[in-house]
Amino acid sequence: MKKHIPIIILFLLFCIEVSSQTLIPFSGSNSVACGTNTTLCTHAGCGATYSNNANGYTVLNAIAPATITISGSYSTEANYDYIRIYAGVGTGGTLLATYHGSGTINYTGTAGQTLTVSFTSDGSVTSTGLNASVTYGGSCGCINTSLYPTAFAVPTNNTPYTITTCQYQSEYNQMTGVTAGQTFQSTASIAGTYITVRSGTYNGAVVAAGSTPLSWTAPSANTYFIHYNTNSSCGVASVCMTSTITCTSCIILYRFQAIIHIHYVAAPFTNMRVLVTMQIMLTAILFYIPVLQVMLSEYQVLVRVRHAVTMCKYIMGLVWAPF
């Protein structure tokens, strides 16, 4: 019998399910990635007595069609220490539910709804706070393991960039050189294709997910990975389709380099400081010509460039060579 004891112990160790635990911080905030089932408790730990004057929150991220369910129990000082659930990121969103005293929680958000759970306590009387499970239902985006084609650099203008004409709905792209705040639209030529955008690594945090065309914003300077599947259940298919990416925040400046090299003949102004000044002025003027924010023909761009140069001539009072 003794020789079997180590085997039994080893078996029991493998049968223990180690679940993640998230603590609402005493102050400040933290977050849980979409799809991460966890146990959510107040800052002292599950079942432990919380401290006075707490004011922190945890963001539970969700992407459609995923839903979040929070279920468990709570014990706080009634009317003074509160557990609150808000819609969205942070405590500035719509207040969805408030709990205090003792009881149970069973709250389910809507599809794709991110939830924020906050905990606040006053200066006296404490208890054990929150002890609840957070479970996700539905998909939080897909992860493919096949890269196709090779990595490419972020487009420099807002012309749709064709990534490939034979993209499978089981592959992902890698786009490098993205800066924080840039906006994009990812498309696939097969209707209904489910697109998941992740940051950092191919299986990194989900930035956006949804059916084509998918508009999304880069939250940070990073490399981004674009996954393609047949549906939100992460189905796959090996049928060629065209995948594209459009940098919707980029500006087309076909003639910008030509403008920078301005022709001028006034000797007193032939120095670098004046040239730099003109570059700055032209950049500012062109930036505020709305028509340059969309696709234009060469003629349309050139006409507006001429208007911009004429404005600079008038403002600076310079003598210009024919343009």
N, C-alpha and C positions, 0 to 999 in steps of 0.2 A: 504493500500500500504506500509506503514512504516514497518509493521510487516514482510514484505517480504524482506526488504533491507538487514538485516544480512545474510539471506539465499543466496541472490544474491552475496553478497561480498564473502561469504565462497566458493560459487561455482567458482567464478572467481579466487580465490586464488588456488584452486585445479587444475584449468585449465592452470595456468602458468607453463610453462616448464622451469625448472631450469637446464641450461646446464653448464657443467664444463668449466673453463677458465684456460688456461695455458699461462704464460708469459715467453718469452725468457729472461733469466736473463741478467742483465747489464754486468756481468762477470761470468765466470764459466759456469756450465751446469746443466740441469735437464732432466728428461725423462718422457715419457708417455707410459704406459703399452699398449700392443697390445689389440685392441678392445675398447679402451677408446676414444669415440668421444669427441672432445673438440674444443673450440675456441682458436686459437693461435694468440697472439699479442706480440708486443715488450714490454720491461720491464716496461714502464710507465703505461701500461694498454691500453685497446682497445679504440682507439680514442683520447688518451692523447699524449702530445708531449714528445718524447723521449729525452734523454740526450746526450751530446757530449761524445766522447771517449768510447762508449760502445763496448764490444767484448764478446758476450756470445752465447750459442747455446742450442737448445732443441733436444733431441733424440726421435724420434717417432718409437717405436719398432714394428716389424711385424714378424709373423711366418706364413709360407705357410699353407694354400693357401690365407691368408689374403692380401689385397692390401690397400694402403694408398692413399687417395685423398686429396690434399690441394687446396682449392679454396677460393678466396676473393680478397681484394684490398690492395694496398700499396701506401705509399707516403713518399719518402725520398729525400734527397739532391742528385740530379743527379750527377753521376760520382764520388761521395765521400762517400755516405752512402749506404751500400749494404745488401741485403737479399740474402742468398745463400742456395742452397739445395745440400747436399752431400749424396752419397750412404754409408750405414753402420753407425757405431757408431763413432761420432766425426768428426772433420774437416780434417782428414787425408785421407778420402776415395775419390772416383772419384767425381769431381764437376759435378753435373747434370744440374743445372740451376742457373742463376744470375739475380737479379732484382734490379733496382734503378730508381729514378725519380718517376713517378706515373703511375699506371696502374692496371691490374688485374692478378691474378695468378690462373691457373687451371692445376695442375700437379698431375699425377697419377703414382705411382711406380709400379714395377712388383710384382708378387705374392711372398710373403715372404720377400720382400725387406725392411729393416729398413732404415729410412731416418733421416738425421740430418739437421735442419734448423738453420742457424746462422744469427746473425745481428751484423754489425759493423758500427760505425759512427766516423767521424773525429772530429776535435776540434771546428767546427763552423757550423752554420746553421742547424736547426733541423726541424722535421715535425712529423707526427703522426705514421709513421712506418707501421707495418703490422697489418692487421685485417683479419684473414682467418679462415675458418672452416676446421677441420681435421676430416675426416670420414673414417671408416674402412669398407671394403667390404670383404665378405668371413669369414671363421672361424678362430679364434685365439686360437684354442685348445678347448677341451671339459672339462666339470665339471660334475662328477657323485657324488652322495650323499651316496652311499652304499659302506662301507669298507668291503673288504673280501680278504684274511683271516685277522687275527689280525696282528698288527704291527710286523715287524721283523728287526733284526739288519743287517747292511751292511755286505756283505760277506767279508771274510778276505783273500781270494785267488781268482785266476781268473778261477776257475771251475764254469761253469754255475750253478746257484742256482735255483732250482725249487720252485717257490712261492706257486703254487697250481696246481692241475690237473683239477680243475673245476672252472675256472675263467669265469664269465659272461662279455659280452661286454656292461656292464652297471655299472661296479664296479671300485674301485680303491684300490691300495695297499699303505701302509705306511712303508717307510724304514728309520730307525733311525741311528744315528752315522756316517753320511757321513761327510767327511772332504773336505775342499776346494780343487778343482783341480782334484779330483778323476774322472775317466772316466768310463762309463758304456754302456752296450748294453741291452736294454729291448726287449723281444720278446714275441710273442703270437703265438700259433700253428695254428690259423685260418688265412690264407693268407688275406692281406689287412686290418687287424685290425689297427685302428687308435689309436695311443698312445699319450697321453699328459702327460708331466712331470711338476709338479708344486712344488714350494718350500714354506716351512713355515707352510702352512695350505692346506687343501684339495682344496680350491679355491684361493690359493695364486698365485704369479707371475708365468707366464709360462716360463719354462727353455728350453723346447724343445717339438716339436710335429711333428708327421709324421707317416707313415705306418711302420709296423713291418718288419724287425728289426730296432729299433731306437737307434742310438748312441748319447750319450749326456754327457756333462761335468757339474759337480756340481760347480757353481760359488762361493759358500760359504759353510762353515760348517753349516749344517742344517738338518732338516728332510724333506724328499722328498716324493711326492705323485704321483703315477703312475696310470693314468686313461686309461680305455680301452673302445673303441666304435667301431661300425661297419664301420664308415667312418668319413670324416672330417666334415660332417654335424651333427655329434654327434648322429648318429643312435644307437639304443640299440638292444640287442638280449640276450636271456636267454638260450644259448647253451654252454655246458662245453668246455673249451679249456685249454691248459697248458700255464701258464705264467712263464717266467724265467727272471733272471737278472744276468748279468756277470760283475764283476768288471775288466774291461780290463786293468786297471793300476796297479792291484795287481800282486805280484810275488809269484809263488809256491815255497815253501821251505820245502819240506817234511822232509829233514834230517837236517834242520838248527839247531834244538835244540841239536841234537847229536853232531854236530860240535862244538857248543859253549862249551860243556863239554869235552874239549881236554885232552887227556892223555899225561902227561909229567912226567919225572922222575928226571930231572936235579934239584938238591936241590937249587942251587943259584937262580933259576927262579921260585920257588914255592911261589909266592906271588901274591896278587891281581892285582898289577900294570901290571905285565906281562900278566896275564890272560885277563885283559881289553884290553891291546894292541893287543893281538892275536885276540880278538873278533872283534875289529875295522878293523884289516887287513883282516880277513876272510870275514867280511861283505862287505868291499870294493871290494875284489876279486870276490866274488859270485855275487855281484850286476852287475858286468860287464861281466858276462858270459851270452851272449845273449840267449843261449838255455834255460835258466831258466825263460825266459819271456814267454814261451809257455808251453803247456801241455806236460809233460814228463812221462816216465815210471819210476818206482822205480829204475831200473837198471841204466838207463841213468843218473838220478840224482846222484846216488851213485858214478858212475864213475867220474863225474865231481867234486864231493866233494873230492874224493881221490886226484885228480889232484890239487885242491886248497890247501889241507893240505900239499902235497909234496912241493908246492911252498913256503908255510910258513916255512916248515922245512929248506929249503935252505936259505931263507932270514934271518931268525932269528938265524940260526946255533945252534939250540937246539937239544938235544937228546930226541927222542920220543919213547914212548912205542909202540909196534906193533898196527897198526890201522886196 
